[in-house]
Amino acid sequence: MNERRYQWELSEKALDQLVNLDKTERRKFFLNFPLLNVPMGALMGFSKISIDELGQVSFSVTPEEFHYNPLGTVHGGLAATILDSCNSISANCQLNKGFLTMTTDIRVNYLRPMNKDTGEVTATAIIEKIGRKVIFVRGVLEDANKKIFATAYSTEMVVEI
């Protein structure tokens, strides 16, 4: 039997801190926020976060057996989760104080299967359009050779807090 252990330290003050930051400060916040302090990130095994000068986010993960579905390939939920995470955080990095985003919808296209031999894959978000009420984001999940495994289009609703 295989076993996996994970832990996290959820910061209850993180949301309050984030909502009071401008665009530049939000990028620094996410870059310095330990991924292991995010329960979903810890559960899925996310690693490495990068944020470019436009506030577009990338996350990485290495598919493992614990990500498998009954068919012996990585469950699509891994791709959906990492793409939703990078798209959502990218949208949040576009906002100033007093605002957050929430994913209202996401459409994931699965292009090829992953398994434990795939190696590290990286989800990268690209901001398509920033509106006053919604932000449209496209995400791409690819390996080091730029082979694309999945794409996602999401709508992020801008919420005033």
N, C-alpha and C positions, 0 to 999 in steps of 0.2 A: 504494500500500500504506500502510495506517495503522500507526502504531507507538505503543507506550506503554511508558514506563519507570517503575519504582518502586524504592524502596529502603527498608530498615528497619535498625534496630539493636536486635537482640534482646538483652534483658537476662536473663542466666542467673540473676541473683540475685532476679528478680521473684517467683518462686514462694516462695522462702524468706522474702522480706519479707512477702508477702501472708499466709501461714499464721500469722505471728506478730502479726497485727493483729486488734483487736476490730472490731465493727460500724462504729463511728464512724470509726476509722482507715482501714478498708477503703474507705469511701465517698470519703474524701480521697485515698487511694492511686489509685483508679480515675479520679477527676476530674483528678488531676495527672499521670497516666501518659500520655505522648505516644502517640496512636493510631498514629503512624507507626512506633513501636517494636514494633508487633504485626504480624507478617508477613501474616496473613490480612486484617487491617484495611487495611494498606497495599495489598495486592493488589486488594481489592474497592473501595477508595476511600472507606472510612468517614470521616465527619467529625463533628464536634460530639458530645460526650457530655454528658449531664446526668443527675443523680441527685437524686431528690426526698428529702424528709425521712424517707420510709419505706424508702429504699434501692432504689427502683425506678428502673431505668436506661432511658435513651433514647439511641439512636444515629441518625445521619442519613447518607444517601448520596444522590447525584444520579446516576440511571441514565445510562449513556453507551453508545456503540456497542460498546465492548469487553465489555459485559455481555450482548450479544445472543446468541440462539440462531439456528439456521439459518432460522427463520421470520421473523426481523426484529423480534422482541420481546425483552425482557429475560428471560434464563434464570431459571427458578424458583429456581435455586441461590443467586441473590443474596438473594432474600427469605428463603429458609431460613437462610442464613448469618447475616444481620443479626438475624433473630428469635432464632436460637439464641444468638447472642452476647449480646444484651440480656437474654434470659431467664436465661442462665447467670450472668452477672455480677450480676444482681439477686438471684438465689439466694445467691451468695457474699457479698453485702452484708448478708445476714441472719444470718451466722454469726460466732462469736467465735473467738478464738485456737485453733489446733490442728485446725481443720476446713476443708474445701473441698467443693465440689460437682462432680459430673460429670453431664452429660446422659445419662440412660439411654434416653429416647425422646423424640421430638418428632413431632407431627403438624401439618403445614402445610396450610392451606386457601388455595388461590389463588382470589381473587374476581374479579380483572380484570387484564388485561395492562398492563405498563409499557413505555415506550420512552424514547428520549432527550428527548422533548418533555414527559414527565411532570413534570419538575422534581424538586426535592428531596423525598425521602420520609423519614419518621421511624418507626423501630420503637420501641415503648414496651412495657415489661414491666409486668405487674400480678401481684403475688404473690397467689395464690388461697388457699393453705394452707401453713403451715409445720409440718412434723412433725419428730420426732427423727431419722428415717432418710431421709425424702424431703421435697422442697419442690415444690409444684405451681405452675406459672407459666403465665400467658396473655400472649401478645404480640400486638400489633396494628401493622400497617404501613400508614401513611396519609400523604397529602400535606397541604400547607398548608391545603387546603379541607376537611380531615377526610374525604376520600374514601378508603375502605379498600380496599387492594390485596391484602392477605393477613393471615391470623391464624395463630397457632401455639399449641399447648398442649404443654408439656413437663413431664417429670418429672425432677427433679434429685436425684440420690442424694447424701446427706450422707456424707462420708468423713472419718474421723479420720486425721490425718497425724502 
